[in-house]
Amino acid sequence: MADLAWNKLHDRLERDGLLDDNAVRGEITSFNGRFALSLAASLVLIACATIYILSGLSGSKREMMILSNSESTTLVKTLADGSVVYLASGSQITYPSKFDKNKREIKLSGDAFFEVAKDKNAPFIIDANVMEIKVLGTSFNVRTADTLAPSLSVRTGLVQVTLRSGGTSGRVAAGETATVKEKSLKVVPTIDITQFSRYSDQIHFKDERLADVINVINRMTNSGAQGITISVDKTLEERRLTATFTDNSPESIAQMICIALNLKFETKEDAILIYE
């Protein structure tokens, strides 16, 4: 059993690039400016995240994962249910490899933006230190790095917040921000609208499925004025990619992905197809 656990951990570390390997594949870093594409093929990004595997509690067969972001970029992680976490620098999440059928629970330390997949039968619950956040499907920003005034800002949907001390509970709607101060919850209109988009200024994917990477990229580019959709051949969806993108156009992103994974792409009007 010990050998099996060690082999499993070794495989995970090797896949995450935390072991010495002279044949690193599918890793690429992008930069702003006209030199991005020429440099992309020759630059390899050193791992900026640390992932630990914890054994399940009380005999549970689920693996508990800890993902930490130690770099200045935003680390993007797609969870098992399809929810996307944009983890800020210096922040950490703890999450199961597979969620329960009736609830989805994770723990956050620091700041993160969430795009939660809808599931009316399984609420998404975040343990965010002084408060518990419960949603069914929405997008919102959580800030707990500021221990004096943790906050929650909702971009879409409705979120329920419960303070762990005293049990005060309230609902926060789109366009509102809830701030915790002196063990009380205050809800006001959101003033800093740019807090949501700042997470996508420079994003990093660490050993993510290509299909999940493309999904996040399309959310970012289609929310702006570019409106170009990237798609990938179904046979390539499970390919793994480690890459950093810094405010790149969809065409540049597609070309960098193809350089990293030795693929091809073609553009037709407002659509880009990546294939082998």
C-alpha positions as CSV (number, residue, x, y, z in Angstrom):
1,M,0.0,0.0,0.0
2,A,2.9,2.4,0.9
3,D,4.6,1.7,-2.5
4,L,1.3,2.3,-4.3
5,A,0.8,5.6,-2.5
6,W,4.4,6.7,-3.2
7,N,4.1,5.8,-6.9
8,K,0.9,7.8,-7.1
9,L,2.5,10.8,-5.5
10,H,5.7,10.4,-7.7
11,D,3.5,10.3,-10.8
12,R,1.6,13.4,-9.7
13,L,4.8,15.4,-9.0
14,E,6.4,14.3,-12.2
15,R,3.3,15.4,-14.1
16,D,3.2,18.8,-12.4
17,G,6.9,19.4,-13.3
18,L,8.1,19.3,-9.7
19,L,10.7,16.6,-10.5
20,D,13.8,17.0,-12.5
21,D,13.0,16.0,-16.1
22,N,15.1,16.9,-19.1
23,A,12.2,16.2,-21.5
24,V,9.5,18.7,-20.3
25,R,6.7,18.8,-22.8
26,G,3.8,21.2,-23.5
27,E,5.1,24.1,-21.4
28,I,5.2,27.6,-22.7
29,T,5.3,31.2,-21.4
30,S,3.9,34.1,-23.4
31,F,4.8,37.8,-23.1
32,N,3.2,41.0,-24.3
33,G,4.7,42.6,-27.4
34,R,5.8,41.6,-30.9
35,F,8.5,39.2,-29.6
36,A,6.0,36.9,-27.8
37,L,5.7,34.3,-30.6
38,S,9.4,34.2,-31.5
39,L,10.3,33.5,-27.8
40,A,7.4,31.2,-27.0
41,A,9.0,28.1,-28.5
42,S,12.3,28.5,-26.5
43,L,11.1,29.5,-23.1
44,V,10.0,27.0,-20.5
45,L,8.1,28.1,-17.4
46,I,9.2,26.9,-14.0
47,A,6.3,25.6,-11.9
48,C,4.6,28.4,-10.1
49,A,2.1,26.3,-8.1
50,T,2.4,23.7,-5.5
51,I,0.0,20.8,-5.3
52,Y,-0.3,18.4,-2.4
53,I,-2.4,15.3,-2.1
54,L,-4.0,14.6,1.2
55,S,-5.7,11.3,2.1
56,G,-9.4,11.4,2.7
57,L,-10.7,11.8,6.2
58,S,-12.6,9.1,8.1
59,G,-11.8,6.4,5.6
60,S,-13.1,8.5,2.6
61,K,-11.7,7.4,-0.7
62,R,-11.6,11.0,-2.0
63,E,-8.3,12.7,-2.5
64,M,-8.1,16.2,-1.0
65,M,-5.9,18.5,-3.1
66,I,-4.1,21.7,-1.9
67,L,-3.3,24.1,-4.7
68,S,-1.0,27.1,-3.8
69,N,0.0,30.0,-6.0
70,S,3.4,31.4,-5.1
71,E,3.9,33.5,-8.2
72,S,2.6,37.0,-9.4
73,T,0.3,35.5,-12.1
74,T,-3.2,34.3,-11.6
75,L,-3.4,30.5,-11.4
76,V,-6.5,29.1,-13.2
77,K,-7.9,25.8,-12.0
78,T,-11.0,24.0,-13.4
79,L,-12.5,21.8,-10.7
80,A,-14.2,18.4,-11.2
81,D,-17.7,20.0,-11.6
82,G,-16.6,22.5,-14.3
83,S,-16.3,25.4,-11.9
84,V,-13.3,27.7,-12.5
85,V,-11.1,29.2,-9.8
86,Y,-8.9,32.2,-10.6
87,L,-6.4,32.0,-7.7
88,A,-4.5,35.2,-6.8
89,S,-0.9,35.3,-5.9
90,G,-0.1,34.1,-2.4
91,S,-3.5,32.3,-2.1
92,Q,-4.4,28.7,-1.6
93,I,-7.4,26.4,-2.1
94,T,-8.2,22.9,-0.7
95,Y,-10.6,20.9,-2.8
96,P,-11.6,17.2,-3.4
97,S,-10.6,15.4,-6.5
98,K,-14.3,14.6,-6.9
99,F,-17.3,16.3,-5.2
100,D,-20.1,14.7,-3.3
101,K,-23.4,14.4,-5.1
102,N,-25.3,16.7,-2.7
103,K,-22.6,19.4,-2.0
104,R,-19.4,20.8,-3.3
105,E,-17.1,22.0,-0.6
106,I,-13.7,23.8,-0.8
107,K,-11.6,25.9,1.4
108,L,-10.0,29.2,0.5
109,S,-7.1,31.1,2.1
110,G,-6.4,34.4,0.3
111,D,-8.1,35.9,-2.7
112,A,-9.8,34.2,-5.6
113,F,-12.5,34.8,-8.3
114,F,-15.0,32.0,-8.8
115,E,-17.1,31.1,-11.8
116,V,-19.3,28.3,-10.3
117,A,-21.0,25.8,-12.5
118,K,-24.8,25.5,-11.9
119,D,-26.1,22.5,-10.0
120,K,-29.3,23.1,-8.1
121,N,-28.9,19.7,-6.3
122,A,-25.3,20.4,-5.0
123,P,-24.6,23.9,-3.5
124,F,-21.1,25.2,-3.8
125,I,-19.8,26.0,-0.4
126,I,-16.6,27.9,0.4
127,D,-14.9,27.9,3.8
128,A,-13.3,31.4,3.6
129,N,-11.9,31.7,7.1
130,V,-14.3,34.1,8.9
131,M,-17.2,33.4,6.6
132,E,-19.0,30.6,4.7
133,I,-20.1,31.3,1.2
134,K,-22.9,29.2,-0.4
135,V,-24.0,29.4,-4.0
136,L,-25.7,27.3,-6.7
137,G,-24.1,28.9,-9.7
138,T,-22.7,32.4,-10.1
139,S,-19.5,34.4,-10.4
140,F,-18.0,36.4,-7.6
141,N,-14.7,37.6,-6.0
142,V,-13.6,36.7,-2.5
143,R,-10.9,38.6,-0.6
144,T,-9.7,37.2,2.7
145,A,-6.0,38.2,2.4
146,D,-7.1,41.5,4.1
147,T,-7.8,40.0,7.5
148,L,-9.1,43.3,8.9
149,A,-11.9,43.6,6.3
150,P,-12.6,40.3,4.3
151,S,-15.0,40.9,1.5
152,L,-17.2,39.3,-1.2
153,S,-18.2,41.0,-4.4
154,V,-20.8,39.4,-6.7
155,R,-20.6,39.8,-10.5
156,T,-23.5,37.6,-11.4
157,G,-26.2,35.6,-9.5
158,L,-26.9,35.5,-5.8
159,V,-24.7,34.5,-2.9
160,Q,-25.4,33.6,0.7
161,V,-22.8,34.6,3.3
162,T,-22.7,33.4,6.9
163,L,-20.3,34.6,9.5
164,R,-18.7,31.9,11.5
165,S,-18.6,34.1,14.6
166,G,-22.2,34.9,15.7
167,G,-23.9,33.2,12.7
168,T,-25.0,36.4,11.0
169,S,-26.2,35.6,7.5
170,G,-27.1,37.7,4.5
171,R,-27.6,37.5,0.7
172,V,-25.4,39.4,-1.7
173,A,-26.7,40.1,-5.2
174,A,-25.0,41.0,-8.5
175,G,-23.4,44.4,-8.2
176,E,-23.1,44.2,-4.4
177,T,-20.2,43.8,-2.0
178,A,-20.3,42.4,1.5
179,T,-17.6,43.4,3.9
180,V,-16.9,41.7,7.3
181,K,-15.8,44.1,10.0
182,E,-16.0,43.9,13.7
183,K,-17.9,40.6,13.4
184,S,-20.7,42.3,11.4
185,L,-21.7,42.0,7.8
186,K,-22.2,45.1,5.7
187,V,-23.6,45.0,2.1
188,V,-23.1,48.0,-0.2
189,P,-23.0,48.6,-4.0
190,T,-19.8,47.4,-5.6
191,I,-17.5,50.4,-6.4
192,D,-14.4,48.6,-7.8
193,I,-15.8,46.9,-10.9
194,T,-12.3,46.3,-12.3
195,Q,-11.5,43.8,-9.5
196,F,-13.1,41.1,-11.7
197,S,-11.1,41.6,-14.8
198,R,-7.8,42.0,-13.0
199,Y,-7.6,38.3,-12.6
200,S,-7.3,37.8,-16.3
201,D,-4.5,40.3,-16.9
202,Q,-1.9,37.5,-16.7
203,I,-3.2,33.9,-16.2
204,H,-1.3,30.7,-15.7
205,F,-2.5,27.1,-16.4
206,K,-0.6,24.3,-14.7
207,D,-1.0,20.8,-16.3
208,E,-4.7,21.6,-17.3
209,R,-6.8,19.7,-19.8
210,L,-6.6,21.5,-23.2
211,A,-10.4,21.5,-23.3
212,D,-10.5,23.4,-19.9
213,V,-7.9,25.8,-21.1
214,I,-9.9,26.6,-24.2
215,N,-13.1,27.0,-22.2
216,V,-11.5,29.7,-20.0
217,I,-9.8,31.5,-22.9
218,N,-13.2,31.7,-24.7
219,R,-14.8,33.1,-21.6
220,M,-12.2,35.8,-21.4
221,T,-12.1,36.8,-25.1
222,N,-15.8,36.6,-25.7
223,S,-16.5,38.9,-22.8
224,G,-14.5,41.6,-24.6
225,A,-14.8,43.1,-28.0
226,Q,-12.9,40.4,-29.9
227,G,-15.7,37.8,-30.0
228,I,-13.5,35.0,-31.5
229,T,-14.2,31.5,-30.4
230,I,-11.4,28.9,-30.2
231,S,-12.3,25.2,-30.5
232,V,-10.2,22.1,-30.3
233,D,-10.6,18.7,-32.1
234,K,-12.3,16.2,-29.7
235,T,-9.3,13.8,-29.9
236,L,-7.1,16.5,-28.3
237,E,-9.3,17.5,-25.4
238,E,-7.4,15.5,-22.8
239,R,-4.0,16.8,-23.8
240,R,-2.3,18.6,-20.9
241,L,-0.9,22.1,-21.1
242,T,1.2,24.4,-18.9
243,A,1.2,28.0,-20.2
244,T,1.0,31.6,-19.2
245,F,-0.9,34.1,-21.3
246,T,-0.6,37.9,-20.9
247,D,-3.4,39.8,-22.5
248,N,-2.9,38.0,-25.8
249,S,-5.3,37.9,-28.8
250,P,-7.1,34.7,-29.6
251,E,-4.9,34.2,-32.6
252,S,-1.7,34.6,-30.6
253,I,-3.0,32.2,-27.9
254,A,-3.9,29.6,-30.6
255,Q,-0.5,29.8,-32.2
256,M,1.3,29.5,-28.8
257,I,-0.8,26.5,-27.9
258,C,0.1,24.9,-31.2
259,I,3.8,25.6,-30.7
260,A,3.7,24.1,-27.2
261,L,1.9,20.9,-28.2
262,N,3.0,20.6,-31.8
263,L,-0.4,21.2,-33.3
264,K,-2.0,23.2,-36.1
265,F,-4.8,25.7,-36.3
266,E,-6.9,27.4,-38.9
267,T,-9.0,30.6,-38.8
268,K,-12.4,31.0,-40.5
269,E,-14.1,34.3,-39.9
270,D,-14.8,34.5,-36.1
271,A,-13.7,30.9,-35.3
272,I,-10.3,29.2,-34.7
273,L,-10.0,25.4,-34.9
274,I,-7.0,23.6,-33.3
275,Y,-6.2,20.2,-34.7
276,E,-3.3,17.7,-35.1
